[in-house]
């Protein structure tokens, strides 16, 4: 194995080589770090919906929260309906760089394409949730 491969595999999160064309708004490094921390805390608090089917169901049931999508999904058609569904229900959404990082944030062994963090009043990290919610809501979502 060449030296370049061992160095790159030791990094925790690599920048994805592919970013789908609908991945807007894409979170910058600081926002992505905040979002992934929130997802990790919410996962331990059991207020996370994981996967396309479960996320779509939660949005259709008018649950409020933040939608986090992975930017390196292929084929794009798998998640292309979720941003539209989120906009129709006034739910803020953001894309993070990789589905591997998103899967690790929910303490899963598998990569995850989308996560929905549900807004709950009794969540211990409510202040952090509100901060991320407001920051994601202010992002420009125009294509």
Beta strands, then each sheet from edge to edge (+ up, - down):
strand 1: 48-50
strand 2: 65-70
strand 3: 93-96
strand 4: 114-118
sheet 1: 1+ 4- 2+ 3+
end
